């Protein structure tokens, strides 16, 4: 009853604060900032009270729940165990072993993928360096613009072949994983 009454009073304070906020906006400009600050401070204080009330209600609820569980436990009558108390450990152990094997296999697969990515990055750096050197040599020899365009066109086409090869490799790896598991 006291909690409900307190909650009702807090609600009425909130509604009064809303009216105060409207009234503070109608104050003269030199007093408006101070009035707004006071209303905000009151709102903060009321929100703090609301939170304290909720915390009190939550603690009371937990305490009542613990008391109810304690009473149920004390009122409970215990009997001897049934004759069938076996636990299927073998199936669980096999399942656990299978999970560990799958986990280890996924770690190996991720490690292999990481190594492949590092290798591709290294190859990219090497190819970029080689490409720069070839362009430098071509510029030094004075190759015509048409030859340069043909080289760039070939590099552009090679990029699509590489992307296609990567997609094909991923599809093959996916099919192998699907087939083997």
SERO-4910 file (N, C-alpha, C, O; in steps of 0.05 Angstrom, whole numbers):
BEGIN
 pado doro    nc1    nc2    nc3   cac1   cac2   cac3    cc1    cc2    cc3    oc1    oc2    oc3
  Unk    A     17    -24      0      0      0      0     18     25      0     12     44    -15
  Unk    A     39     24     17     57     47     18     71     51     -8     75     74    -17
  Unk    A     79     29    -21     93     31    -47     75     43    -68     84     60    -83
  Unk    A     50     34    -69     31     45    -88     26     75    -84     25     90   -103
  Unk    A     23     82    -58     19    110    -52     44    127    -60     41    149    -70
  Unk    A     67    116    -54     92    130    -62     94    133    -92    102    154   -102
  Unk    A     87    112   -107     88    113   -136     68    133   -146     74    148   -165
  Unk    A     44    135   -134     24    154   -143     34    183   -138     31    201   -155
  Unk    A     47    187   -115     58    214   -110     80    221   -129     82    244   -138
  Unk    A     97    202   -136    119    207   -155    107    214   -182    117    232   -196
  Unk    A     86    200   -190     72    206   -216     61    234   -216     63    248   -236
  Unk    A     48    241   -194     37    269   -192     59    289   -193     56    311   -205
  Unk    A     82    283   -181    105    302   -182    114    305   -210    121    327   -219
  Unk    A    115    283   -225    124    284   -253    105    302   -269    114    318   -285
  Unk    A     78    298   -265     59    315   -280     62    344   -272     60    362   -290
  Unk    A     67    350   -247     72    378   -238     97    389   -250     99    412   -258
  Unk    A    118    372   -253    143    381   -265    139    388   -294    151    406   -305
  Unk    A    122    372   -308    117    379   -336    103    406   -339    110    421   -357
  Unk    A     84    411   -321     71    438   -321     91    460   -314     91    481   -326
  Unk    A    109    454   -295    130    473   -288    148    479   -311    157    502   -315
  Unk    A    154    458   -326    172    462   -349    159    481   -370    172    498   -382
  Unk    A    133    477   -374    118    494   -393    118    523   -382    122    542   -397
  Unk    A    113    526   -356    113    552   -344    140    565   -345    142    590   -348
  Unk    A    161    549   -342    189    561   -342    196    572   -369    212    590   -371
  Unk    A    184    560   -390    190    570   -417    176    597   -422    183    611   -441
  Unk    A    156    604   -405    142    629   -408    154    651   -390    145    674   -390
  Unk    A    175    644   -375    189    664   -358    203    685   -376    208    680   -399
  Unk    A    210    708   -364    226    727   -379    253    715   -386    263    698   -372
  Unk    A    265    724   -408    290    712   -417    313    712   -396    329    693   -396
  Unk    A    314    732   -379    336    732   -360    331    712   -337    351    704   -324
  Unk    A    307    704   -332    301    684   -311    296    656   -322    296    637   -307
  Unk    A    292    654   -348    285    629   -361    306    607   -356    300    585   -350
  Unk    A    332    614   -360    353    595   -357    354    584   -328    357    560   -324
  Unk    A    352    601   -309    353    593   -281    328    575   -274    331    555   -260
  Unk    A    305    582   -284    281    566   -279    283    539   -292    276    519   -280
  Unk    A    294    539   -316    297    513   -331    317    495   -316    313    471   -314
  Unk    A    338    507   -305    358    492   -290    346    480   -265    351    457   -258
  Unk    A    329    495   -251    316    485   -227    296    462   -233    295    442   -219
  Unk    A    281    465   -255    263    444   -263    278    419   -270    270    397   -262
  Unk    A    300    422   -285    316    398   -292    328    384   -267    329    360   -266
  Unk    A    336    400   -247    347    389   -222    325    374   -208    330    352   -197
  Unk    A    301    385   -207    278    371   -194    272    345   -209    267    324   -196
  Unk    A    273    346   -235    268    321   -251    289    300   -244    282    277   -241
  Unk    A    314    308   -243    335    289   -236    330    277   -208    333    253   -205
  Unk    A    322    294   -189    317    284   -162    294    264   -161    295    244   -147
  Unk    A    273    270   -176    249    253   -177    256    226   -191    247    205   -182
  Unk    A    272    228   -212    281    203   -225    298    186   -206    296    162   -207
  Unk    A    314    199   -190    330    185   -171    312    171   -150    317    148   -143
  Unk    A    291    185   -141    272    173   -122    257    149   -136    253    129   -123
  Unk    A    250    153   -161    237    131   -176    255    106   -177    245     84   -173
  Unk    A    280    111   -183    299     88   -184    302     75   -157    304     50   -155
  Unk    A    304     91   -136    306     80   -109    282     63   -102    284     42    -90
  Unk    A    258     72   -110    234     57   -105    234     30   -120    227     10   -109
  Unk    A    243     31   -145    244      7   -161    264    -13   -149    259    -37   -148
  Unk    A    287     -2   -140    307    -20   -127    296    -32   -102    300    -56    -97
  Unk    A    281    -17    -86    269    -27    -62    249    -49    -68    248    -70    -56
  Unk    A    232    -44    -89    212    -64    -97    226    -90   -107    217   -112   -101
  Unk    A    247    -86   -122    262   -109   -132    274   -126   -110    273   -150   -110
  Unk    A    287   -112    -90    298   -127    -68    277   -141    -52    281   -164    -42
  Unk    A    254   -128    -48    232   -140    -33    221   -165    -48    216   -186    -36
  Unk    A    219   -163    -75    210   -185    -91    229   -209    -89    220   -232    -86
  Unk    A    255   -203    -90    275   -224    -88    274   -237    -61    276   -262    -58
  Unk    A    271   -221    -40    270   -231    -13    245   -249     -9    247   -270      3
  Unk    A    222   -240    -20    198   -257    -18    201   -283    -33    192   -304    -24
  Unk    A    213   -281    -57    218   -305    -72    236   -325    -58    231   -349    -58
  Unk    A    257   -315    -45    275   -332    -30    261   -345     -7    265   -368     -1
  Unk    A    244   -329      7    229   -340     30    210   -362     20    207   -382     33
  Unk    A    197   -357     -2    178   -376    -13    192   -402    -21    183   -424    -15
  Unk    A    216   -399    -33    231   -423    -41    241   -438    -16    242   -462    -15
  Unk    A    249   -423      5    258   -435     29    236   -451     42    240   -473     52
  Unk    A    212   -439     43    189   -453     54    182   -478     39    175   -499     50
  Unk    A    183   -476     12    178   -500     -5    198   -522      1    191   -546      2
  Unk    A    223   -514      4    244   -534      9    240   -547     37    244   -571     40
  Unk    A    233   -531     56    229   -542     83    204   -559     85    203   -578    100
  Unk    A    184   -553     69    159   -569     70    161   -594     53    144   -611     54
  Unk    A    181   -596     37    184   -619     19    193   -643     34    210   -642     52
  Unk    A    182   -666     27    190   -691     39    208   -706     20    202   -709     -4
  Unk    A    231   -715     30    250   -729     13    246   -759     15    240   -770     37
  Unk    A    250   -773     -7    248   -802     -8    274   -813    -19    291   -798    -29
  Unk    A    277   -839    -17    301   -852    -27    301   -850    -58    280   -847    -71
  Unk    A    325   -853    -70    327   -851    -99    314   -876   -112    313   -897   -100
  Unk    A    306   -872   -136    295   -894   -152    317   -914   -158    341   -907   -156
  Unk    A    310   -937   -167    330   -957   -174    344   -950   -200    366   -958   -205
  Unk    A    330   -936   -218    341   -929   -244    353   -901   -243    340   -881   -249
  Unk    A    379   -899   -235    392   -873   -234    417   -873   -251    436   -858   -246
  Unk    A    417   -889   -272    440   -890   -290    440   -865   -308    419   -854   -315
  Unk    A    464   -856   -315    468   -833   -332    482   -843   -358    502   -857   -356
  Unk    A    471   -836   -381    483   -845   -406    509   -829   -412    508   -810   -428
  Unk    A    531   -837   -400    556   -822   -403    570   -829   -429    582   -811   -441
  Unk    A    567   -854   -438    581   -862   -463    573   -845   -487    590   -836   -502
  Unk    A    547   -841   -490    537   -825   -513    546   -796   -511    554   -784   -531
  Unk    A    545   -786   -487    554   -758   -483    584   -756   -488    593   -736   -500
  Unk    A    599   -775   -479    628   -775   -484    635   -776   -514    652   -762   -523
  Unk    A    620   -793   -528    625   -794   -557    617   -768   -571    631   -759   -589
  Unk    A    595   -757   -562    586   -731   -574    607   -710   -568    613   -694   -586
  Unk    A    617   -709   -544    638   -690   -536    663   -693   -553    675   -674   -562
  Unk    A    671   -718   -557    695   -724   -573    690   -715   -602    709   -705   -615
  Unk    A    666   -720   -613    660   -711   -640    661   -681   -642    672   -670   -662
  Unk    A    651   -667   -622    652   -638   -622    681   -628   -621    688   -609   -636
  Unk    A    698   -641   -605    726   -633   -604    740   -637   -630    756   -621   -639
  Unk    A    734   -660   -644    746   -665   -670    737   -644   -690    753   -635   -706
  Unk    A    711   -638   -690    701   -618   -709    714   -591   -703    721   -576   -722
  Unk    A    717   -584   -678    729   -559   -670    758   -558   -679    767   -538   -690
  Unk    A    773   -579   -675    801   -581   -684    803   -579   -714    820   -565   -725
  Unk    A    784   -592   -728    784   -591   -758    779   -562   -767    791   -553   -787
  Unk    A    760   -548   -754    755   -521   -762    779   -503   -756    785   -485   -772
  Unk    A    792   -507   -734    817   -492   -728    838   -496   -750    851   -477   -759
  Unk    A    841   -522   -758    860   -528   -779    852   -514   -805    869   -503   -819
  Unk    A    827   -515   -812    817   -502   -836    821   -472   -835    829   -460   -855
  Unk    A    816   -459   -813    820   -431   -810    850   -424   -812    857   -404   -825
  Unk    A    867   -440   -799    895   -436   -801    905   -438   -830    922   -423   -839
  Unk    A    895   -458   -844    903   -462   -872    894   -438   -888    909   -428   -905
  Unk    A    870   -428   -884    860   -405   -898    876   -380   -892    882   -364   -910
  Unk    A    885   -377   -867    902   -354   -860    928   -356   -874    938   -336   -884
  Unk    A    940   -380   -875    966   -383   -889    963   -376   -919    980   -364   -931
  Unk    A    941   -385   -931    936   -379   -959    933   -349   -963    944   -338   -982
  Unk    A    919   -336   -945    916   -306   -948    943   -292   -945    949   -274   -961
  Unk    A    959   -301   -926    986   -289   -924   1002   -293   -949   1017   -275   -958
  Unk    A   1001   -317   -960   1015   -323   -985   1006   -305  -1008   1022   -295  -1023
  Unk    A    979   -302  -1010    969   -285  -1031    978   -256  -1027    983   -242  -1047
  Unk    A    979   -246  -1003    988   -219   -997   1017   -216  -1005   1025   -196  -1018
  Unk    A   1033   -236   -998   1061   -234  -1005   1065   -234  -1036   1081   -219  -1047
  Unk    A   1049   -251  -1050   1050   -252  -1079   1042   -225  -1091   1053   -216  -1111
  Unk    A   1022   -213  -1079   1012   -187  -1089   1034   -166  -1086   1039   -151  -1105
  Unk    A   1048   -166  -1063   1069   -146  -1060   1091   -151  -1080   1102   -133  -1092
  Unk    A   1098   -177  -1084   1119   -184  -1104   1110   -175  -1132   1126   -164  -1147
  Unk    A   1085   -181  -1139   1076   -174  -1166   1074   -144  -1170   1080   -134  -1192
  Unk    A   1067   -130  -1149   1066   -100  -1151   1094    -89  -1156   1098    -72  -1173
  Unk    A   1114   -100  -1141   1141    -91  -1145   1151    -98  -1173   1164    -81  -1186
  Unk    A   1144   -121  -1183   1152   -129  -1210   1138   -112  -1231   1151   -103  -1250
  Unk    A   1113   -106  -1226   1098    -89  -1244   1111    -61  -1246   1113    -50  -1268
  Unk    A   1118    -50  -1223   1131    -24  -1223   1158    -24  -1238   1164     -6  -1254
  Unk    A   1173    -45  -1233   1199    -48  -1247   1195    -50  -1277   1210    -38  -1293
  Unk    A   1175    -65  -1286   1170    -68  -1314   1161    -42  -1326   1170    -34  -1348
  Unk    A   1144    -27  -1312   1136     -1  -1322   1160     18  -1324   1163     34  -1343
  Unk    A   1177     17  -1304   1201     34  -1305   1219     27  -1329   1228     45  -1343
  Unk    A   1223      1  -1333   1239     -7  -1356   1226      1  -1382   1239     10  -1401
  Unk    A   1199     -3  -1384   1184      4  -1408   1186     34  -1414   1190     43  -1436
  Unk    A   1185     50  -1393   1187     79  -1396   1216     86  -1405   1220    104  -1421
  Unk    A   1235     72  -1395   1263     78  -1402   1268     70  -1431   1283     84  -1445
  Unk    A   1256     49  -1440   1260     40  -1468   1242     56  -1487   1247     55  -1512
  Unk    A   1223     71  -1477   1207     87  -1495   1186     71  -1510   1181     77  -1533
  Unk    A   1173     52  -1497   1152     37  -1510   1128     55  -1517   1123     75  -1502
  Unk    A   1115     49  -1537   1092     66  -1546   1068     62  -1527   1067     43  -1512
  Unk    A   1050     81  -1528   1026     80  -1511   1008     56  -1518    995     45  -1500
  Unk    A   1008     47  -1542    991     24  -1549   1001     -1  -1535    985    -17  -1526
  Unk    A   1027     -5  -1534   1038    -28  -1520   1031    -27  -1491   1025    -47  -1478
  Unk    A   1033     -3  -1479   1027      0  -1451    997     -6  -1446    990    -19  -1425
  Unk    A    980      3  -1464    951     -3  -1461    946    -33  -1462    929    -44  -1448
  Unk    A    960    -47  -1480    957    -76  -1483    966    -90  -1457    953   -109  -1448
  Unk    A    987    -80  -1445    997    -92  -1420    976    -88  -1398    971   -106  -1382
  Unk    A    966    -64  -1396    946    -58  -1375    920    -74  -1380    908    -83  -1360
  Unk    A    912    -77  -1405    889    -93  -1411    893   -122  -1403    875   -135  -1392
  Unk    A    917   -132  -1408    923   -160  -1400    923   -163  -1369    913   -183  -1359
  Unk    A    933   -143  -1355    933   -144  -1326    904   -143  -1316    898   -157  -1297
  Unk    A    887   -127  -1329    859   -126  -1322    845   -153  -1326    830   -161  -1309
  Unk    A    851   -166  -1348    839   -192  -1354    850   -213  -1335    835   -230  -1326
  Unk    A    875   -211  -1328    887   -230  -1309    874   -228  -1282    871   -248  -1267
  Unk    A    866   -203  -1274    852   -200  -1249    826   -216  -1248    820   -228  -1228
  Unk    A    811   -215  -1270    786   -230  -1271    792   -260  -1270    777   -275  -1258
  Unk    A    813   -269  -1284    820   -298  -1282    826   -305  -1253    819   -327  -1244
  Unk    A    841   -288  -1239    848   -294  -1211    823   -295  -1193    821   -313  -1177
  Unk    A    805   -276  -1197    781   -276  -1181    764   -300  -1187    753   -313  -1168
  Unk    A    762   -308  -1212    747   -332  -1220    760   -357  -1207    746   -374  -1198
  Unk    A    786   -358  -1208    800   -381  -1196    795   -382  -1166    792   -404  -1155
  Unk    A    795   -359  -1153    791   -359  -1124    762   -368  -1118    758   -384  -1099
  Unk    A    743   -359  -1133    715   -368  -1129    712   -397  -1134    699   -411  -1118
  Unk    A    725   -407  -1155    724   -436  -1161    736   -452  -1138    726   -473  -1130
  Unk    A    759   -443  -1128    772   -456  -1105    754   -457  -1081    752   -477  -1067
  Unk    A    741   -434  -1075    723   -433  -1052    700   -452  -1055    692   -466  -1036
  Unk    A    689   -454  -1079    666   -472  -1084    675   -501  -1080    661   -517  -1068
  Unk    A    699   -507  -1091    710   -535  -1088    714   -541  -1059    707   -563  -1049
  Unk    A    726   -522  -1044    730   -527  -1015    704   -531  -1001    702   -548   -983
  Unk    A    683   -515  -1008    657   -518   -995    645   -545  -1001    635   -558   -983
  Unk    A    647   -553  -1026    636   -580  -1034    650   -602  -1019    638   -622  -1011
  Unk    A    677   -600  -1016    692   -620  -1002    684   -622   -973    680   -643   -962
  Unk    A    681   -598   -960    672   -598   -932    644   -609   -929    639   -625   -911
  Unk    A    626   -602   -948    599   -612   -947    599   -643   -951    584   -657   -937
  Unk    A    615   -653   -969    615   -681   -976    628   -697   -953    619   -720   -947
  Unk    A    649   -687   -941    663   -702   -921    651   -701   -893    657   -718   -876
  Unk    A    634   -681   -888    622   -680   -861    593   -688   -861    580   -689   -840
***
